[in-house]
Amino acid sequence: MLAFGVTAPAENFLVFFGTYTNALSHGIYVSRLDAATGKLSAPELAAATPSPCFLAISPDEKFIYSADSIPTFNGEKAGAVSAFVVDKISGKLALLNQKSSGGAGPCHVSVDATGKVLLVANYNGGSVKSFLLETNGGIGAAGSCLQHGGSGVNTNRQAGPHAHFITTDPSNRFALACDLGTDRVMIYTLDTNTAELDVQSGFSTSTVPPGSGARHLAFSRGGKFVHVVNEMACTVTTFAWDSEKGKLDLLETISALPPGVAVQPEFTAAEILVHPSGKFVYATVRGHDSVSVFAANERSGRLRFVQNVSAGGKVPRGLGIDPTGRWLITANQKSENVVEFKIEAETGKLSPTGQEFKIGSPVDVKFVK
């Protein structure tokens, strides 16, 4: 990858949008991005499928996986995970197979660095599940299905566990899962040959401040730090990450809102992403309907507030940053639109490009070259 700020050749990307299906949305949508100019094409339906809210791309970018937030699957009170083949010419997706997510309300999926393991978090079920992936991209045998336990101090939102996110660390030896219901980041060892998550010798946890509601996390570019966005407190908690021991050490917790803005009951933080350069961190806050920009100190891991801008719509559920680091797209669930911003190279600040498209209940944004 070229250093940030260095002129790169023109690149084109497919941009995939995960959604909750409704009268306006019928599945996964795709647009095309000219990374040199920021020009986006109007989104088209890539695959008709029910509520593929969150997406994951295989390392070779040949396959896409979705967490399907549906009430039942094959008679089981659980959601589903789906596998698709990407046609890079048309942008269309062909379904390979589907399997039960192992719990109610799947809300996040990810693929490990080898492309051998699929991980899913079930929000309502409070569980995480892993699968082996077949060489043809299909979802294979299940590895582990782990039920979280416990509760948090907020009796309305934290009466039980709510797994909200799961991903591998840069070493690909561990899987980290955010649990909103218990204010914990669960840490498991991962066996990529079996897709098993080890809760015996490798299990440990780290906590965010009580009542925060750990939602999503993002690793720093060098993998030394982890930034957790906390939904209920609208904060970002930063940890130092020990990749040898699989251990998190808390460094700081700061507001995801601009200075002087207090948390309101209707404010809930949603997504957090690190810029490809590693210099900036972006977080969305629903209700306040904005994106906050932070400068990241690559030595200390600490964040400094830079900017807060309107997300361009209501309830910004997700974010996407193109691989060149020039463009950011918000997915505004309630206003049913996606909005593009230009990223200023030196400061990380955002400015709207004027490009906006309607998509029913957009949730997630992913890029494929």
Sequence and secondary structure as in RCSB ss.txt:
>XXXX:A:sequence
MLAFGVTAPAENFLVFFGTYTNALSHGIYVSRLDAATGKLSAPELAAATPSPCFLAISPDEKFIYSADSIPTFNG
EKAGAVSAFVVDKISGKLALLNQKSSGGAGPCHVSVDATGKVLLVANYNGGSVKSFLLETNGGIGAAGSCLQHGG
SGVNTNRQAGPHAHFITTDPSNRFALACDLGTDRVMIYTLDTNTAELDVQSGFSTSTVPPGSGARHLAFSRGGKF
VHVVNEMACTVTTFAWDSEKGKLDLLETISALPPGVAVQPEFTAAEILVHPSGKFVYATVRGHDSVSVFAANERS
GRLRFVQNVSAGGKVPRGLGIDPTGRWLITANQKSENVVEFKIEAETGKLSPTGQEFKIGSPVDVKFVK
>XXXX:A:secstr
   TTS     EEEEEEEE  SSS  EEEEEEEETTTTEE   EEEEE S EEEEEE TTSSEEEEEE  S BTT
BSS EEEEEEE TTT  EEEEEEEE SSSSEEEEEE TTS EEEEEETTTTEEEEEEE TTS EEEEEEEEE   
  S TTT SS  EEEEEE TTSSEEEEEETTTTEEEEEEEETTTTEEESSSS EEEE STT  EEEEEE TTSSE
EEEEETTTTEEEEEEEETTTTEEEEEEEEESS TT    TT EEEEEEE TTSSEEEEEEETTTEEEEEEE TTT
  EEEEEEEE SSS EEEEEE TTSSEEEEEETTTTEEEEEEE TTT  EEEEEEEEE SSEEEEEEE 
